[in-house]
């Protein structure tokens, strides 16, 4: 959501999908409101690609790792939300709808000035409601720093730097901070 352009009309989820099909842009949807998403920087895309590659390389073939083109659906208290996380993985073999996923084990967002506030607050408050989610990871672009929020640590953050690692998806994959920032100069 972030500083994305807000469409003030209230939509149903079905109307959101029809509108999205017609307009063709990446848009998130939260409780009747559509948010047009801003594009990522080259640095954002390099980080996202490194995380996605690491997860795909390590997780078993029964797991699926998705990038921004795949929607994540969350039932909210008053409706539905559809997001495009930078990267997320689902290890649940029954979570294979053609349009959306609902049961990720890890979600990774690459922080930017326009989305950081919402990544830390609005989205995080909804992401925490997903029973299958074990880790929510925020990756900075301006410094080599990764914040890891884990369900088994009551969503309290751990700050990781170069040389640090984190096991995700019940230990089936390890993200290495140095690998996330491979090729990026600070």
C-alpha positions in Angstrom: 0.0 0.0 0.0 2.5 2.7 1.1 2.3 6.0 -0.8 0.6 4.2 -3.7 -2.2 6.0 -5.5 -5.5 5.3 -3.7 -8.7 4.8 -5.7 -11.4 6.2 -3.5 -14.2 4.0 -4.8 -15.2 1.0 -2.7 -14.9 -2.3 -4.5 -15.8 -5.9 -3.8 -13.1 -8.5 -4.4 -14.8 -9.6 -7.6 -14.9 -6.0 -8.9 -11.2 -5.6 -7.9 -10.2 -8.6 -10.0 -12.3 -7.3 -13.0 -10.9 -3.8 -12.6 -7.3 -5.2 -12.4 -7.9 -7.3 -15.5 -9.1 -4.2 -17.4 -6.3 -1.8 -16.2 -3.5 -4.4 -16.2 -1.4 -2.7 -13.4 -0.2 -4.2 -10.2 -2.7 -3.1 -7.6 -3.2 -4.1 -4.0 -6.6 -4.3 -2.4 -7.6 -3.9 1.2 -11.2 -4.0 2.5 -12.7 -2.4 -0.6 -10.0 0.0 -1.6 -7.6 -0.5 -4.5 -4.0 0.9 -4.3 -1.9 1.2 -7.4 1.6 0.1 -6.7 4.8 2.0 -7.6 7.6 0.3 -9.5 10.8 -1.0 -7.9 14.3 0.3 -8.3 17.1 -1.7 -9.9 18.6 -2.2 -6.4 15.1 -3.4 -5.1 15.0 -5.9 -8.0 18.5 -7.2 -7.4 17.7 -7.8 -3.7 14.3 -9.4 -4.5 16.0 -11.7 -7.1 18.7 -12.8 -4.7 16.2 -13.7 -2.0 13.9 -15.5 -4.4 16.9 -17.4 -5.9 18.1 -18.5 -2.4 14.7 -19.8 -1.4 14.0 -21.6 -4.7 17.4 -23.2 -4.7 17.0 -24.6 -1.1 13.3 -25.3 -0.6 12.0 -28.7 -1.7 10.1 -28.8 -5.0 6.9 -29.1 -3.1 7.3 -25.5 -1.9 6.7 -22.6 -4.2 8.5 -19.3 -4.0 6.6 -16.3 -5.6 7.7 -12.8 -6.5 5.7 -9.7 -7.0 3.6 -11.1 -9.8 1.8 -13.4 -7.4 -0.9 -12.2 -5.1 -1.2 -13.1 -1.4 -4.8 -13.2 -0.1 -5.7 -12.5 3.6 -9.1 -12.6 5.1 -9.5 -9.5 7.3 -12.0 -8.7 10.0 -14.2 -6.8 7.5 -13.3 -8.3 4.1 -10.4 -9.3 2.0 -6.9 -8.1 1.3 -4.7 -8.9 -1.7 -1.0 -8.0 -1.6 2.1 -8.4 -3.8 4.9 -9.1 -1.4 8.4 -8.8 -2.9 9.0 -12.5 -2.2 7.1 -15.2 -0.3 7.2 -19.0 -0.1 4.4 -21.5 0.5 5.2 -25.0 1.6 1.6 -26.0 1.8 0.9 -28.2 -1.3 -2.8 -27.4 -1.1 -2.0 -23.7 -1.5 -1.8 -23.6 -5.3 -4.7 -21.5 -6.5 -4.0 -20.1 -10.0 -4.4 -16.5 -8.9 -3.5 -16.3 -5.2 -1.7 -17.9 -2.4 -2.9 -17.9 1.2 -0.5 -19.9 3.4 3.1 -18.6 3.2 5.8 -19.8 5.6 7.9 -16.7 4.9 7.2 -13.2 3.5 10.0 -10.8 2.5 9.5 -7.1 1.8 12.3 -4.9 0.4 11.9 -1.5 2.1 11.6 1.7 0.1 10.8 5.2 1.3 7.3 5.1 -0.2 6.3 1.7 1.3 8.3 1.3 4.5 5.7 2.7 6.9 3.0 0.4 5.6 5.4 -2.6 5.4 6.1 -2.1 9.1 2.6 -1.4 10.2 -0.5 -2.0 8.1 0.8 -5.0 6.1 2.6 -6.5 9.1 -0.5 -6.3 11.3 -2.4 -8.3 8.6 0.5 -10.7 7.8 0.8 -11.7 11.4 -2.8 -13.1 11.2 -1.7 -15.8 8.7 -1.4 -19.0 10.8 1.2 -20.6 8.5 3.6 -17.6 8.6 6.7 -18.2 10.6 8.9 -15.3 9.4 8.3 -11.8 8.2 11.5 -10.2 6.8 12.3 -6.6 6.0 15.3 -5.9 3.8 16.8 -2.5 3.7 18.1 -1.1 0.4 20.4 1.7 1.7 22.4 -0.4 4.2 23.1 -4.1 4.5 20.6 -4.7 7.3 17.8 -7.3 7.5 15.0 -7.3 10.2 13.5 -10.6 11.0 10.2 -11.0 12.8 9.5 -14.6 13.9 6.2 -16.0 15.2 8.2 -18.2 17.7 9.7 -15.0 19.1 6.3 -13.2 19.5 7.1 -11.1 16.4 10.0 -9.3 18.2 12.6 -8.2 15.7 16.1 -9.5 15.3 18.5 -7.2 13.4 20.9 -9.0 11.1 24.0 -7.7 9.4 26.7 -9.0 7.1 27.8 -12.5 8.2 24.5 -13.3 9.8 22.0 -16.0 8.6 18.4 -16.9 9.3 16.6 -20.3 8.9 13.1 -20.0 7.5 10.2 -22.3 6.5 10.8 -24.7 9.4 14.5 -24.9 8.8 14.2 -25.9 5.1 16.0 -22.8 3.9 18.7 -20.4 5.1 18.9 -16.8 4.0 22.5 -15.4 4.2 22.7 -11.6 4.6 25.8 -11.4 2.4 24.0 -13.3 -0.4 21.0 -11.0 -0.2 23.3 -8.1 -1.0 25.6 -9.8 -3.4 26.8 -7.3 -6.1 25.4 -4.3 -4.3 27.7 -1.5 -3.3 27.0 0.8 -0.3 
